[in-house]
Amino acid sequence: MGAESNGVERNKAIVVEFLSRFSKGDVSGLLELMDDRATWWVSGKIAGLSDTYEKEKFGTLLNGVKTAYKGGAMQFKPTVMTAEADRVAVEAESFAELMNGRIYNNLYHLLFSFKDGKIFRVREYMDTQHAYETFFVP
């Protein structure tokens, strides 16, 4: 039980560090925490956003959207975290002031799965209507 508990705590710490790097706009730093075969899935049916991204494509997406944020990054604050075995479930809130004058403030559920001490798969659930209206409506 001790080794499994240590793994769970390690995974939670990696998620906290990942979200910290995300909030600083440190794309290369957060990608270091991901397995080379990692994927990030975004819920919904928003063209240009909802999809499954391989690690490199996810990095390209994050680097591309940085220019939309006044501070160059979206703040991603975990509010609740639950972990078991190789999974960490996170409720989180985002905040960003956009260059277009809008405020992006969304709520998320993120499910991180780990393999060999690295983030292997993430499933992102959010209010897709808010994301669409904030980023895509003229």
SEVO-849261 format. One record per residue: residue in one letter; x, y, z of N, C-alpha, C in turn; chain; residue number from 1. Coordinates in Angstrom, 3 decimals. Each point is the difference from the previous one (the first is absolute). Layout:
<recs>
+---------+----------+----------+----------+----------+----------+----------+----------+----------+----------+--------+-----+
! residuo !      nc1 !      nc2 !      nc3 !     cac1 !     cac2 !     cac3 !      cc1 !      cc2 !      cc3 ! cadena ! num !
+---------+----------+----------+----------+----------+----------+----------+----------+----------+----------+--------+-----+
!       A !        X !        Y !        Z !        X !        Y !        Z !        X !        Y !        Z !      A ! NUM !
...
+---------+----------+----------+----------+----------+----------+----------+----------+----------+----------+--------+-----+
</recs>
This chain:
<recs>
+---------+----------+----------+----------+----------+----------+----------+----------+----------+----------+--------+-----+
! residuo !      nc1 !      nc2 !      nc3 !     cac1 !     cac2 !     cac3 !      cc1 !      cc2 !      cc3 ! cadena ! num !
+---------+----------+----------+----------+----------+----------+----------+----------+----------+----------+--------+-----+
!       M !    0.826 !   -1.198 !    0.000 !   -0.826 !    1.198 !    0.000 !    0.865 !    1.255 !    0.000 !      A !   1 !
!       G !    1.142 !   -0.015 !    0.649 !    0.870 !    1.153 !    0.073 !    0.482 !    0.456 !   -1.352 !      A !   2 !
!       A !    0.430 !   -0.917 !   -0.849 !    0.502 !    0.362 !   -1.326 !   -1.119 !    0.598 !   -0.848 !      A !   3 !
!       E !   -1.204 !   -0.602 !    0.075 !   -1.127 !    0.533 !   -0.766 !   -0.355 !    1.390 !    0.499 !      A !   4 !
!       S !    0.000 !    0.198 !    1.303 !   -0.294 !    1.301 !    0.586 !    1.028 !    1.042 !   -0.450 !      A !   5 !
!       N !    1.279 !   -0.387 !   -0.035 !    1.042 !    0.910 !   -0.476 !   -0.224 !    0.377 !   -1.457 !      A !   6 !
!       G !   -0.422 !   -0.977 !   -0.816 !   -0.278 !    0.268 !   -1.409 !   -1.166 !    0.960 !   -0.168 !      A !   7 !
!       V !   -1.038 !   -0.171 !    0.805 !   -1.162 !    0.878 !   -0.055 !    0.409 !    1.424 !    0.377 !      A !   8 !
!       E !    0.768 !    0.134 !    1.061 !    0.453 !    1.334 !    0.423 !    0.920 !    0.630 !   -1.042 !      A !   9 !
!       R !    0.861 !   -0.799 !   -0.610 !    0.879 !    0.498 !   -1.061 !   -0.834 !    0.505 !   -1.170 !      A !  10 !
!       N !   -1.015 !   -0.767 !   -0.402 !   -0.859 !    0.391 !   -1.115 !   -0.736 !    1.309 !    0.292 !      A !  11 !
!       K !   -0.496 !    0.142 !    1.220 !   -0.677 !    1.245 !    0.379 !    0.972 !    1.174 !   -0.080 !      A !  12 !
!       A !    1.218 !   -0.192 !    0.470 !    1.004 !    1.064 !   -0.049 !    0.329 !    0.372 !   -1.446 !      A !  13 !
!       I !    0.046 !   -0.981 !   -0.881 !    0.265 !    0.272 !   -1.423 !   -1.135 !    0.829 !   -0.595 !      A !  14 !
!       V !   -1.241 !   -0.323 !    0.351 !   -1.145 !    0.764 !   -0.503 !    0.066 !    1.447 !    0.494 !      A !  15 !
!       V !    0.319 !    0.188 !    1.271 !    0.121 !    1.359 !    0.540 !    1.087 !    0.767 !   -0.748 !      A !  16 !
!       E !    1.137 !   -0.634 !   -0.237 !    1.089 !    0.644 !   -0.733 !   -0.407 !    0.281 !   -1.447 !      A !  17 !
!       F !   -0.681 !   -0.938 !   -0.625 !   -0.475 !    0.174 !   -1.376 !   -0.895 !    1.228 !   -0.103 !      A !  18 !
!       L !   -0.978 !    0.118 !    0.905 !   -0.927 !    1.126 !   -0.054 !    0.703 !    1.313 !    0.336 !      A !  19 !
!       S !    1.010 !   -0.056 !    0.847 !    0.805 !    1.183 !    0.298 !    0.743 !    0.466 !   -1.254 !      A !  20 !
!       R !    0.620 !   -0.930 !   -0.701 !    0.709 !    0.344 !   -1.238 !   -0.977 !    0.509 !   -1.062 !      A !  21 !
!       F !   -1.170 !   -0.621 !   -0.070 !   -1.048 !    0.432 !   -0.929 !   -0.342 !    1.463 !    0.280 !      A !  22 !
!       S !   -0.173 !    0.335 !    1.278 !   -0.401 !    1.345 !    0.415 !    1.078 !    1.047 !   -0.259 !      A !  23 !
!       K !    1.226 !   -0.433 !   -0.195 !    1.100 !    0.915 !   -0.303 !    0.256 !    0.091 !   -1.508 !      A !  24 !
!       G !   -0.723 !   -0.789 !   -0.776 !    0.234 !   -0.030 !   -1.442 !    1.250 !   -0.771 !   -0.384 !      A !  25 !
!       D !    0.472 !   -0.855 !    0.927 !    1.223 !   -0.781 !   -0.218 !   -0.339 !   -1.295 !   -0.739 !      A !  26 !
!       V !   -0.246 !    0.129 !   -1.293 !   -0.437 !   -1.149 !   -0.794 !    1.084 !   -1.071 !   -0.055 !      A !  27 !
!       S !    1.236 !    0.368 !   -0.268 !    1.054 !   -1.018 !   -0.075 !    0.172 !   -0.688 !    1.349 !      A !  28 !
!       G !   -0.148 !    0.752 !    1.097 !    0.115 !   -0.597 !    1.334 !   -1.107 !   -0.985 !    0.300 !      A !  29 !
!       L !   -1.224 !    0.315 !   -0.372 !   -1.095 !   -0.938 !    0.286 !    0.076 !   -1.217 !   -0.899 !      A !  30 !
!       L !    0.501 !    0.177 !   -1.230 !    0.153 !   -1.151 !   -0.893 !    1.034 !   -0.990 !    0.534 !      A !  31 !
!       E !    0.979 !    0.481 !    0.760 !    0.998 !   -0.890 !    0.616 !   -0.638 !   -0.989 !    0.971 !      A !  32 !
!       L !   -1.158 !    0.360 !    0.549 !   -0.684 !   -0.859 !    0.961 !   -0.879 !   -1.051 !   -0.678 !      A !  33 !
!       M !   -0.076 !    0.078 !   -1.323 !   -0.846 !   -0.918 !   -0.760 !    0.839 !   -1.069 !   -0.703 !      A !  34 !
!       D !   -0.551 !   -1.204 !   -0.045 !    0.599 !   -1.093 !   -0.755 !    0.026 !    0.387 !   -1.482 !      A !  35 !
!       D !    0.972 !   -0.483 !   -0.739 !    0.092 !    0.316 !   -1.428 !   -1.220 !   -0.462 !   -0.785 !      A !  36 !
!       R !   -0.714 !   -1.003 !    0.506 !   -1.201 !   -0.517 !   -0.679 !   -1.283 !    0.552 !    0.606 !      A !  37 !
!       A !    0.113 !    1.034 !    0.833 !   -1.158 !    0.549 !    0.718 !   -1.026 !    0.594 !   -0.957 !      A !  38 !
!       T !   -1.263 !   -0.019 !    0.447 !   -1.085 !    0.661 !   -0.731 !   -0.808 !    0.861 !    0.969 !      A !  39 !
!       W !   -0.579 !    1.056 !   -0.550 !   -0.876 !    0.905 !    0.744 !   -1.284 !    0.098 !   -0.798 !      A !  40 !
!       W !   -1.118 !   -0.398 !    0.601 !   -1.303 !    0.014 !   -0.661 !   -0.815 !    1.156 !    0.561 !      A !  41 !
!       V !   -0.618 !    0.790 !   -0.875 !   -0.852 !    1.119 !    0.392 !   -1.428 !   -0.320 !   -0.398 !      A !  42 !
!       S !   -0.916 !    0.094 !    0.964 !   -1.406 !   -0.331 !   -0.229 !   -0.671 !    0.967 !   -0.972 !      A !  43 !
!       G !   -1.158 !   -0.392 !   -0.460 !   -0.842 !    0.865 !   -0.812 !    0.134 !   -0.212 !   -1.483 !      A !  44 !
!       K !   -0.551 !    0.964 !   -0.737 !   -0.021 !   -0.068 !   -1.470 !    0.407 !    1.346 !   -0.597 !      A !  45 !
!       I !    0.947 !    0.681 !    0.660 !    0.446 !    1.304 !   -0.474 !    1.141 !   -0.199 !   -0.998 !      A !  46 !
!       A !   -0.253 !    0.353 !   -1.252 !    1.044 !   -0.111 !   -1.029 !    1.197 !    0.855 !    0.407 !      A !  47 !
!       G !    1.179 !   -0.584 !   -0.094 !    1.211 !    0.709 !    0.368 !    0.380 !   -0.124 !    1.460 !      A !  48 !
!       L !   -0.841 !   -0.681 !    0.791 !    0.309 !   -0.182 !    1.419 !   -0.276 !   -1.430 !    0.457 !      A !  49 !
!       S !   -1.226 !   -0.472 !   -0.165 !   -0.369 !   -1.340 !    0.450 !    0.674 !   -1.036 !   -0.883 !      A !  50 !
!       D !    0.837 !   -0.839 !    0.617 !    0.764 !   -0.966 !   -0.783 !    0.863 !   -0.814 !    0.959 !      A !  51 !
!       T !    0.711 !   -0.965 !   -0.551 !    1.040 !   -0.712 !    0.736 !    1.327 !    0.461 !   -0.570 !      A !  52 !
!       Y !    0.860 !    0.516 !    0.887 !    1.289 !    0.559 !   -0.411 !    1.134 !   -0.884 !    0.479 !      A !  53 !
!       E !    0.868 !   -0.391 !   -0.914 !    1.238 !   -0.651 !    0.406 !    0.882 !    1.075 !    0.614 !      A !  54 !
!       K !    1.008 !   -0.402 !    0.744 !    0.825 !    0.927 !    0.779 !    0.490 !    1.193 !   -0.824 !      A !  55 !
!       E !    0.606 !   -0.230 !   -1.145 !    0.548 !    1.090 !   -0.814 !   -1.093 !    0.950 !   -0.472 !      A !  56 !
!       K !   -1.120 !   -0.559 !   -0.443 !   -1.125 !    0.805 !   -0.474 !   -0.609 !    0.803 !    1.156 !      A !  57 !
!       F !   -0.022 !   -0.586 !    1.195 !   -0.499 !    0.702 !    1.184 !    0.902 !    1.195 !    0.311 !      A !  58 !
!       G !    1.300 !   -0.189 !   -0.085 !    0.944 !    1.098 !    0.218 !   -0.196 !    1.121 !   -1.009 !      A !  59 !
!       T !   -0.221 !   -0.365 !   -1.251 !   -0.248 !    0.995 !   -1.043 !   -1.274 !    0.783 !    0.300 !      A !  60 !
!       L !   -1.047 !   -0.696 !    0.433 !   -1.261 !    0.655 !    0.365 !    0.234 !    1.001 !    1.124 !      A !  61 !
!       L !    0.692 !   -0.421 !    1.063 !    0.231 !    0.886 !    1.143 !    0.856 !    1.205 !   -0.378 !      A !  62 !
!       N !    1.045 !   -0.216 !   -0.781 !    0.837 !    1.122 !   -0.426 !   -0.779 !    0.970 !   -0.874 !      A !  63 !
!       G !   -0.886 !   -0.521 !   -0.817 !   -0.793 !    0.851 !   -0.877 !   -1.003 !    0.862 !    0.736 !      A !  64 !
!       V !   -0.609 !   -0.526 !    1.040 !   -1.036 !    0.737 !    0.719 !    0.594 !    1.023 !    0.975 !      A !  65 !
!       K !    1.285 !   -0.110 !    0.322 !    0.638 !    0.941 !    0.933 !   -0.156 !    1.448 !   -0.459 !      A !  66 !
!       T !   -0.032 !    0.225 !   -1.298 !   -0.120 !    1.364 !   -0.510 !   -1.386 !    0.595 !    0.255 !      A !  67 !
!       A !   -0.984 !   -0.826 !    0.321 !   -1.347 !    0.490 !    0.292 !   -0.117 !    0.547 !    1.422 !      A !  68 !
!       Y !    0.945 !   -0.373 !    0.877 !   -0.061 !    0.394 !    1.412 !    0.818 !    1.257 !    0.251 !      A !  69 !
!       K !   -0.563 !    0.969 !    0.741 !    0.731 !    1.222 !    0.329 !    1.293 !   -0.303 !    0.727 !      A !  70 !
!       G !   -0.012 !   -0.909 !    0.935 !    1.201 !   -0.340 !    0.756 !    0.812 !   -1.127 !   -0.613 !      A !  71 !
!       G !   -0.412 !   -0.494 !   -1.168 !    0.720 !   -1.070 !   -0.667 !   -0.317 !   -1.385 !    0.518 !      A !  72 !
!       A !   -0.897 !   -0.097 !    0.986 !   -0.357 !   -1.318 !    0.549 !   -1.380 !    0.056 !    0.641 !      A !  73 !
!       M !   -0.647 !   -1.136 !    0.030 !   -1.254 !   -0.161 !    0.706 !    0.313 !   -0.600 !    1.368 !      A !  74 !
!       Q !   -0.560 !    0.583 !    1.037 !    0.180 !   -0.548 !    1.343 !   -0.874 !   -1.246 !    0.141 !      A !  75 !
!       F !    0.577 !   -1.055 !    0.540 !   -0.704 !   -1.275 !    0.154 !    0.159 !   -0.416 !    1.455 !      A !  76 !
!       K !   -1.044 !    0.208 !    0.799 !    0.079 !   -0.239 !    1.436 !   -0.769 !   -1.270 !    0.392 !      A !  77 !
!       P !    0.704 !   -1.010 !    0.515 !   -0.717 !   -1.191 !    0.480 !   -0.746 !    0.340 !    1.287 !      A !  78 !
!       T !   -1.240 !   -0.462 !    0.110 !   -0.792 !    0.263 !    1.209 !   -0.225 !   -1.265 !    0.816 !      A !  79 !
!       V !   -0.121 !   -1.149 !   -0.665 !   -0.181 !   -1.292 !    0.668 !    0.788 !   -1.037 !   -0.788 !      A !  80 !
!       M !    0.656 !   -0.902 !    0.722 !    0.799 !   -1.026 !   -0.661 !   -0.238 !   -1.334 !    0.709 !      A !  81 !
!       T !   -0.249 !   -1.047 !   -0.777 !   -0.175 !   -1.344 !    0.527 !    0.879 !   -0.932 !   -0.816 !      A !  82 !
!       A !    0.724 !   -0.876 !    0.683 !    0.921 !   -0.878 !   -0.720 !   -0.137 !   -1.437 !    0.475 !      A !  83 !
!       E !    0.192 !   -0.899 !   -0.951 !   -0.026 !   -1.433 !    0.282 !    0.791 !   -0.707 !   -1.096 !      A !  84 !
!       A !    0.800 !   -0.952 !    0.398 !    0.810 !   -0.782 !   -0.956 !    0.759 !    0.942 !   -0.932 !      A !  85 !
!       D !   -0.240 !   -0.098 !   -1.319 !    0.740 !    0.811 !   -0.964 !   -0.813 !    1.175 !   -0.533 !      A !  86 !
!       R !   -1.036 !    0.430 !    0.755 !   -0.876 !    1.082 !   -0.462 !   -0.107 !    1.111 !    1.043 !      A !  87 !
!       V !   -0.091 !    1.223 !   -0.503 !   -0.263 !    1.164 !    0.847 !   -1.147 !    0.768 !   -0.639 !      A !  88 !
!       A !   -1.086 !    0.175 !    0.753 !   -1.148 !    0.773 !   -0.453 !    0.076 !    1.380 !    0.638 !      A !  89 !
!       V !   -0.203 !    1.026 !   -0.814 !    0.149 !    1.371 !    0.473 !   -1.200 !    0.833 !   -0.423 !      A !  90 !
!       E !   -0.564 !    0.718 !    0.965 !   -0.919 !    1.071 !   -0.329 !    0.852 !    1.260 !    0.009 !      A !  91 !
!       A !   -0.185 !    0.851 !   -1.009 !    0.844 !    1.182 !   -0.118 !   -0.804 !    1.166 !   -0.553 !      A !  92 !
!       E !    0.564 !    1.185 !    0.191 !   -0.591 !    1.212 !   -0.537 !    1.073 !    0.748 !   -0.782 !      A !  93 !
!       S !   -0.399 !    0.555 !   -1.136 !    0.941 !    0.784 !   -0.803 !   -0.385 !    1.471 !    0.051 !      A !  94 !
!       F !    0.996 !    0.830 !   -0.294 !   -0.254 !    1.435 !   -0.119 !    1.024 !    0.602 !   -0.949 !      A !  95 !
!       A !   -0.491 !    0.819 !   -0.929 !    0.896 !    0.727 !   -0.894 !   -0.721 !    1.222 !   -0.543 !      A !  96 !
!       E !    0.753 !    1.093 !   -0.103 !   -0.477 !    1.171 !   -0.718 !    0.517 !   -0.141 !   -1.420 !      A !  97 !
!       L !   -0.912 !    0.105 !   -0.962 !    0.374 !   -0.196 !   -1.384 !    0.305 !    1.333 !   -0.684 !      A !  98 !
!       M !    0.793 !   -0.070 !   -1.043 !    0.357 !    1.181 !   -0.780 !   -1.248 !    0.650 !   -0.614 !      A !  99 !
!       N !   -1.061 !   -0.792 !   -0.206 !   -1.236 !    0.540 !   -0.582 !   -0.890 !    0.669 !    1.048 !      A ! 100 !
!       G !    0.483 !    0.107 !    1.257 !   -0.739 !    0.666 !    1.057 !   -0.920 !   -0.920 !    0.789 !      A ! 101 !
!       R !   -0.140 !   -1.222 !   -0.422 !   -0.869 !   -0.943 !    0.709 !    0.741 !   -0.646 !    1.167 !      A ! 102 !
!       I !   -0.785 !   -0.538 !    0.927 !    0.530 !   -0.744 !    1.142 !   -0.359 !   -1.466 !   -0.188 !      A ! 103 !
!       Y !    1.001 !   -0.849 !    0.094 !   -0.229 !   -1.443 !   -0.057 !    0.144 !   -0.535 !    1.411 !      A ! 104 !
!       N !   -1.100 !   -0.519 !    0.538 !   -0.033 !   -0.533 !    1.358 !   -0.865 !   -1.257 !   -0.048 !      A ! 105 !
!       N !    0.651 !   -1.159 !   -0.119 !   -0.718 !   -1.244 !   -0.206 !    0.245 !   -0.961 !    1.150 !      A ! 106 !
!       L !   -0.868 !   -0.982 !    0.124 !    0.147 !   -1.076 !    0.979 !    0.279 !   -1.295 !   -0.757 !      A ! 107 !
!       Y !    0.861 !   -0.829 !    0.582 !    0.469 !   -1.208 !   -0.665 !   -0.057 !   -1.216 !    0.907 !      A ! 108 !
!       H !   -0.078 !   -1.147 !   -0.636 !    0.365 !   -1.270 !    0.626 !    1.061 !   -0.588 !   -0.912 !      A ! 109 !
!       L !    1.166 !   -0.295 !    0.570 !    1.108 !   -0.580 !   -0.747 !    0.329 !   -1.357 !    0.596 !      A ! 110 !
!       L !    0.132 !   -0.987 !   -0.835 !    0.414 !   -1.321 !    0.455 !    1.364 !   -0.303 !   -0.608 !      A ! 111 !
!       F !    1.022 !   -0.031 !    0.863 !    1.370 !   -0.300 !   -0.410 !    0.269 !   -1.480 !    0.242 !      A ! 112 !
!       S !    0.569 !   -0.682 !   -0.976 !    0.457 !   -1.382 !    0.164 !    1.513 !   -0.007 !   -0.183 !      A ! 113 !
!       F !    0.680 !   -0.836 !    0.765 !    1.456 !   -0.033 !    0.005 !    0.539 !   -1.338 !   -0.480 !      A ! 114 !
!       K !    1.201 !    0.057 !   -0.564 !    0.727 !   -1.198 !   -0.395 !    1.480 !    0.278 !    0.232 !      A ! 115 !
!       D !    0.629 !   -0.827 !    0.797 !    1.431 !    0.121 !    0.282 !    0.388 !    1.392 !    0.506 !      A ! 116 !
!       G !   -0.841 !    0.562 !    0.874 !    0.314 !    1.283 !    0.625 !   -0.231 !    1.223 !   -0.862 !      A ! 117 !
!       K !   -0.645 !   -0.173 !   -1.149 !   -0.279 !    1.121 !   -0.902 !   -1.499 !    0.050 !   -0.287 !      A ! 118 !
!       I !   -0.481 !    1.191 !   -0.333 !   -1.393 !    0.146 !   -0.418 !   -0.148 !   -0.693 !   -1.353 !      A ! 119 !
!       F !   -0.944 !   -0.925 !   -0.061 !   -0.171 !   -0.809 !   -1.207 !   -1.269 !    0.371 !   -0.772 !      A ! 120 !
!       R !   -1.050 !    0.339 !    0.734 !   -1.276 !    0.325 !   -0.645 !   -0.740 !    0.993 !    0.887 !      A ! 121 !
!       V !   -0.615 !    1.002 !   -0.647 !   -0.830 !    0.959 !    0.722 !   -1.328 !    0.115 !   -0.730 !      A ! 122 !
!       R !   -1.063 !    0.014 !    0.793 !   -1.339 !    0.225 !   -0.531 !   -0.512 !    1.286 !    0.637 !      A ! 123 !
!       E !   -0.330 !    0.978 !   -0.834 !   -0.409 !    1.327 !    0.461 !   -1.487 !    0.215 !   -0.273 !      A ! 124 !
!       Y !   -0.751 !    0.264 !    1.065 !   -1.424 !    0.315 !   -0.091 !   -0.179 !    1.430 !    0.488 !      A ! 125 !
!       M !   -0.767 !    0.802 !   -0.731 !   -0.188 !    1.403 !    0.365 !   -1.328 !    0.490 !   -0.547 !      A ! 126 !
!       D !   -0.330 !    1.257 !    0.298 !   -1.167 !    0.655 !   -0.570 !    0.373 !    0.433 !   -1.414 !      A ! 127 !
!       T !   -0.323 !   -0.823 !   -0.967 !    0.396 !    0.269 !   -1.375 !   -0.721 !    1.221 !   -0.575 !      A ! 128 !
!       Q !   -1.204 !    0.288 !    0.464 !   -0.726 !    1.177 !   -0.487 !    0.763 !    1.271 !    0.377 !      A ! 129 !
!       H !    0.483 !    0.068 !    1.247 !    0.783 !    1.168 !    0.434 !    1.289 !    0.125 !   -0.825 !      A ! 130 !
!       A !    0.681 !   -1.114 !   -0.225 !    1.231 !    0.030 !   -0.793 !   -0.303 !    0.495 !   -1.419 !      A ! 131 !
!       Y !   -1.039 !   -0.511 !   -0.600 !   -0.363 !    0.406 !   -1.356 !   -0.305 !    1.492 !   -0.067 !      A ! 132 !
!       E !   -0.864 !    0.484 !    0.918 !   -0.393 !    1.401 !   -0.005 !    1.193 !    0.920 !    0.268 !      A ! 133 !
!       T !    0.930 !   -0.431 !    0.829 !    1.134 !    0.856 !    0.358 !    1.053 !    0.046 !   -1.100 !      A ! 134 !
!       F !    0.315 !   -1.139 !   -0.588 !    1.092 !   -0.062 !   -0.968 !   -0.417 !    0.075 !   -1.462 !      A ! 135 !
!       F !   -1.211 !   -0.448 !   -0.338 !   -0.342 !   -0.175 !   -1.410 !   -1.096 !    0.915 !   -0.544 !      A ! 136 !
!       V !   -0.855 !    0.555 !    0.865 !   -1.060 !    0.879 !   -0.489 !    0.599 !    1.374 !   -0.268 !      A ! 137 !
!       P !   -0.237 !    0.548 !   -1.201 !    0.567 !    1.337 !   -0.331 !   -0.560 !    1.097 !    0.893 !      A ! 138 !
+---------+----------+----------+----------+----------+----------+----------+----------+----------+----------+--------+-----+
</recs>
